[in-house]
């Protein structure tokens, strides 16, 4: 089955202009989707308003319907936190261009599997996986979506010479927010996909006295599918 057909329908949930401006939100924030028991998680092929919902499903195998808030204002995103009820993810998109038309990287603030399990039950979530594993799924989906003509243009040994670097995982936000290259090429011509995550389990005893909003946080910086496609086709050099 084509990966695109497995994706939930693109949704638009308008936010009042004054509210959106005050919160630094994009006007399409607030879309929801539900996971299906037994179904493979959706893999995003475009950077839309459901991207971090899909990432939440992929990183924890969650089957809980989620709401995503997309921020246009960086500082508002930095200060935001994901929420368990309703399960709410936060999203910020980094762009290649000043006009903000070419997505490069997507930052997702999500909840850990153990927090979702505590809120909704063991049958509603799987186990945490890595941000790198999500990047790997995105690469596979993008490669599968290419036309025959596009496949003839593929760089990096027809898109097979790709290394997924292990996650750089931290427990604090400032370190997670430090800049890094989500894609880079080594001297031997290999494309590397780099991922950076933050993880603070809900039941981590080191966080016993921390405020609830700081616990159960699972963050990932992920490659934007559009940027990956441009790199694989040689339209841009990372």
N, C-alpha and C positions, 0 to 999 in steps of 0.2 A: 504494500500500500504506500502511496506517496506520502512523505512526511508532512507536506502542507495540508493534506486532507485530514490528518489526525489533529491538527491544531484547533482549539476552540475558536468560534467566530470572533472576529475583531469587533470590539465594542467601544462605543463612545458614550461616556456618562458625563454630560456637561457640568462644569463647575461655574457658579456665578462669577462674573468677571471681577467683581470687587473682592470676593473671597479668594479667587485664584491669585490675584495680584498681591493681596496681603500675605498669603502663605507661600508665594513663590512657586505655585503649582502650574503645571500645564493644564490646559482646558479639558483634556481627555482623562484626567486622573479619576480613579475610582472604579475600574473595571473589575469584575469578579469571574472566577471560573472554578469548577469543581473537579477534583481528580476522580478517576473511576477505578474501582477495585479490579485488579488483574490487567488493567490497560497500561501500556508503556507510557511514561510521562511525555508530554508534548515537548518538542525541541524547537525553540524559536528560530525562524529563518529571517525574521525582520525585527528591528528594534521598535516595538510598538508598546502600547500601554499595558500589555499583559506579560511583558518579558520577565519581570521579576516574579510574577506568579508562577510562570513555567520554571524558573530557576528554583523557587521554593519547592516545587514538586520534585524536581530532579535531584536536589541536594539532600532531601529527606524522605523521598517517596511518600509525601503527604497526600492524603485523600480528602483533606478538609478544604471546603470552598474558601477562597482567599480574595482579599481586596488589595489593590495596588495603588499607591499614591506616587505620582510622578512629579518630581521637583524640577523647576527651571532655575530656581535660586540655589546656588551651591551651599551657602551658609545655612539656609533653612533645612537642606538635606542633612548637613553635618549635625545639626541639633536634633534631628528626628530620631525616633526609635521604632522598631517594629512592635506590633501588638499581638497578643494571643486571641482576644475576643472582641470583634471578629478577627480572624487571622489576617493580619495586615502587613504587607511588605512595603518597603520604600525604595524608590528608584531615582537614580541620577544618571544622565547620559553625557559622556564626554565626546566631543566632536573633533574631526580633523580641521574643519574650516570655521572661520569666524561667523559665517552666516548660519552655522548650526544646521547644516543640511546633510552632512556625511558622518553618521555615528561611527565612533572608533572603539569605545569601551563603555560597558554598562556596569554601574555599581549598584548592588542589591543588598538591602538590609532585610534579613529574614529571621525566622525563629529556628531554634535547634529542635532536633527530633525529640529529645527528652522533655522539652517544654510542651510541644504539641501533644505528646503522649500523656503527660500529666493533665492536660486540659480536656482532651477529647477521647482518650482511651488507646490501648495498644494496637487495636485493629485499624486505626486511622493514620498510621505513620510507620515508616520503616526505620532505617538507621541513617545517620549522617554519612555522607560521602564527601569527597573533596571537590573544591572549586575546579581543580584540574580535570576531574572526571566530567564535569559539566562542560568545560571547554572542549574536551575530546568528543562529546556527543554533538556539540555545535559544529565542529569541524566535519564530522561524519555526515551530518544532515546537509550542510552546505555542499559538500562534494557530491552527495547523492542528488541534489537538486539541479546540478549543472546540466546544460544542454550538451549534445554531442560536440557542437562547434566550440563551446566553452572548454570542454575537456581537452580538446586538442591544444588549447592555449595554456593549459596548466603548467605552472612552474613547480620547482622543488620535486623533481622526479614524479610528475603527474599527481602532485599533491600527497605523495606518500612519504616524502622526506621531511617529516614533521616530528618534533620531540615535544612532549608535554612535560615541562619542568614541574617537579613536586611543589606543592603549595608552600608558600611562605606564610605561616600561620602565626598570628599574634593574638593577644588578649586585650589590646587597648586600641581605641579608635585613632588617635594621632598617628601611630605607626601604620595602621591599615591605610590611612589617607595619604601617606607619603607617595610622591609620584614614582612611577616605574613604567617600563616598556612592556605592554601586553603581548606584543609580537616583536621578535628581533631575529636577525640572521647572523649566524656565526661564520667565521672565515671559511669554513669548509662548505658553505652554501646550504646549511641546514636551517630550516625555519623552526624557531622555538616559540611555543605558546607559554607565556608565564602567567601564573595565577597567584592571587594574594587574598588571604582570608582572615577573618577574625571569628573566634569561637569562644563563647563563655557558656558552659552548660548550666541549665536551670538548677541542677542538683550539685553543682560543684561546691564542696564544703568551704573552699576558700572565699566563696561569695555569700556565705551564710548571712552576713550582716549587711550586704549590699542592697540598695534599693531594687525593687522588682524589675524596673525598666532596664536595668543594666545586666540582668540575668537572662539566660535563654536566647542569647543573640548569636546569629550565624550570618556573617557578612561575606560577600564575594565580589571581586572585580572580575568581570568576564569580557571576553572579546565580543565585539558587536559583529553579528553575522555579515553585515554589509561590508565592513572593513576587511574581514577575513576573505570574503569573496574577491575584493579588489586586489588584495595581496596575492592570493593564489593565482589570479589571472594576469598578474604582472602590471596592473594598472597603477599600483603604488608600491614603493619600496619602504618597508617598515624601518 
